[in-house]
Amino acid sequence: MKLNPLVLPPILDETDASSLNVISIKSFDLCIKENGPSHHTKNFYTMKENPGDETKLIVRRGQAFKIKLTLSRPFSRSKDTLNFVFTLKNDDKPSQGHGTLVGCTLQNNSYELGRSNEWGSAIETISGDLMEVLIRPSCRAPVGEWTVDIDTQLLNTDGVRNYKYPSTFYVLFNPWCEDDQVYMSDPEALREYVLADTTLIWRGSYNRLRPSVWKLGQYEKDVLDCSLLLMSKIGKVTPAHRNDPIKISRALSAAVNSPDDDGAVLGNWSEDFSGGTAPTKWVGSVAILQEYYKKRRPVKYGQCWVFSGVLTTIARTLGIPSRIVTNYSSAHDTQGSLTVDYFVDSEGKVLEEMNSDSIWNYHVWNEVWMDRPDIGGEFGGWQAIDSTPQEMSDDMYRCGPASVRAVKLGEILRPYDCDFLYSEVNADKVFWRYTGVNKPLKLLRKDTLGIGHLISTKQIGRWDRDDITDSYKYEERSRDERDTMAKALKQANSVFSRYYLNEDFNDVYFDFNLQDDIKIGETFHVTLQVKNRSDEKAYNVVGSLHVETVLYTGKQRDEVKSSTFDVKIPPNSVEMIKMEVTFHEYYEKLQDQAAFNISCMVNVKDTEFEYFAQDDFRVRKPDIKITFQGVPTSHEEIDVIVRLTNPLPIPLKKGLFQLEGPGIESQILMKIAEVPIGATTSATFKYTPPFSGRAALVAKFTCKELDDVDGFLAYEVKPRPEDVLIESNEINGGYTTLIERRDVIP
């Protein structure tokens, strides 16, 4: 048994302790009901009474919490002394120097708690044998589980009694504390980025954005313990550094993926998801983290939005403000050149075997909020971290924290991985035509506007999109934007000299486009407009149109349809070249996220001019509609109805609804035998909201014919009359007030 060096040894003879009248601890109350609201931790599973599970206190560092001690006799401020010893659990060698072993002497008055960067304890009130004590963890305390020992002693004697609290309590980051490195001043932002347990993730493509709801579930069973496990055991953050959000967030960006360390989620970008769950079928983080905590093996399977959703859950659980960010047309620059090079053949087909870079329809990462004393005050605030295993950073698959401010300024050498983030939102897209080995490449097109569109996150307090593009980059084509790119290229030591070999030709104008808002099941058309602007000369144009399925990572899959053309365009005239694609032509080849790549390659005969264009789009899937039969009230059962209309010209068979929400411990599953063509199906279930306040229900539908369909309902739960007013003893004020209960998402 290891001895705690700060705990005094008891006197040898207990009879002597009694004769000396050394005070003893009869009971120790952590005042969970009072501390929970003050520390914004009342919704955590472990803070509630659950049959078969121990209730534990969760507090935030830099802020006092209350305990009540029942003593063997009244405490005398002049004769008795009491010392607390706090030890970080699972630290093999706790030490005062590392801040993992802390002793503090009980002070006589609450104003004597001391400096915020030190642990403190002080008497608040004494009433007979009952003493109320305030304890304030240091604002720099390591986050994790702590034990507590108490030594009591009579002044000027050797008599000592020891009391060891038989359980533990948790200390988290405190973004409400001005002295904490993760401090955030805006209360509405704190509600959104720390307390909200449901959020939106944007997917789709830049021309058809698709919000999906993600149940973060940071308050649910085992999520806190799993988050601490991933930080300490998988992320290997040493006990001494568990007070540092920079090191913790960097470690978590690796711990959430599996390649280096058997982290939480196994990535899979193939079409085979056997032996696990397809990424599009996850509704939230809870099932993933609970499975990982139980089995200690990577959960199958994830893609970028799954990694991001899980990482957001962990960050908010630990108390670090976090949000999910989607970047449309996101570059994956493997060479660090700040360009993405695409090679195509004479027909305009992408040569996958030559392309090491890629452009994802969208990519999802995280931002976490903190000061950055390591690189300078101006680079604090939002920091980008990315747990999708794309490229190695310091020999591990991790990314960040990269200061978003540094990315915007082109400061790509600032730690960590600002260069990679900069490329994702700013790289130039360059298309080359390949004609064979040892033959020169022909530069077809350089696109400085094609990367980094509509960078999106959920709005504060609203179920809508917040465009944060201007926090990552200056306006395209602006002087600041090009100056920043020049600075980044110089720092990257990259040579950017491209020869423009395509002929400068303006007589013929091309406009390549696709009709907007295509619903799955419908026919769509690809159109190339060719305009001859010459007053005298006719031109012949020859080329091809292509439609291919594509993964959201930009990787080409199957050709759906192509067509060739050879047309003569008279002077001052316009020709429309169209290709129709029917549902039955694209349906069997459609990938799970319903994305396509369209492209065209055109040559103007008797010139050296070639026109190439490409774009990505997706067909829109239906939404699930969720409604209540009545007004939701806390602790009262209500019927919930989910509905879905079949948009396909074929029946849907063997469908499944999955639902999650506050108080639903395991997913509600409802089977649907068949949905005829054009029909609407519905299912009803009983639901009891556990608390009043804001909340959201999340639904997903899957079947063989149609998957990755979801929907959500954000709602307000009314409190019961008996819940509207409850007593609350203010910890630092000593007075009683009446407050309204709002327990779902404070």
Secondary structure, 3 states (H helix, E strand, C coil): CCCCCCCCCCCCCHHHHHHHCCCCEEEEECCHHHHHHHCCCCCCHHHCCECCECCCEEEECCCCEEEEEEECCCCCCCCEEEEEEEEECCCCCCCCCCCCEEEEECECCHHHCCCCCCCEEEEEEEECCEEEEEEECCCCCCCEEEEEEEEEEECCCCCEEEEECCCCEEEECCCCCCCCCCCCCCHHHHHHHHHCCEEEEEEEECCEEEEEEEECCCCCCCHHHHHHHHHHHHCCCCHHHCCCHHHHHHHHHHHCECCCCCCCEEECCCCCCCCCCCHHHCCECHHHHHHHHHHCCCEEEECHHHHHHHHHHHHHHHCCCEEEEEEEEEEECCCCCCEEEEEECCCCCECHHHCCCEEEEEEEEEEEEECCCCCCHHHCEEEEECCCCCCEECCEECCCCEEHHHHHHCCCCCCCCHHHHHHHHHCEEEEEECCCCCCCCEEEEEECCCCCEEEEEECCCCCCEEECHHHHCCCCCCHHHHHHHHHHHHHHCCCCCCCCCCCCCCCEEEEEEECCCCECCCCEEEEEEEEECCCCCCEEEEEEEEEEEECCCCCEEEEEEEEEEEEEECCCEEEEEEEEECHHHHHHHCCCCCEEEEEEEEEECCCCCEEEEEEEEECECCCCEEEECCCCECCCCEEEEEEEECCCCCCEEEEEEEEECCCCCCCEEEEEEEECCCCEEEEEEEECCCCCEEEEEEEEEECCCCCCEEEEEEEEEECCHHHCCEEEECCCCCCEEEECCCCCCC
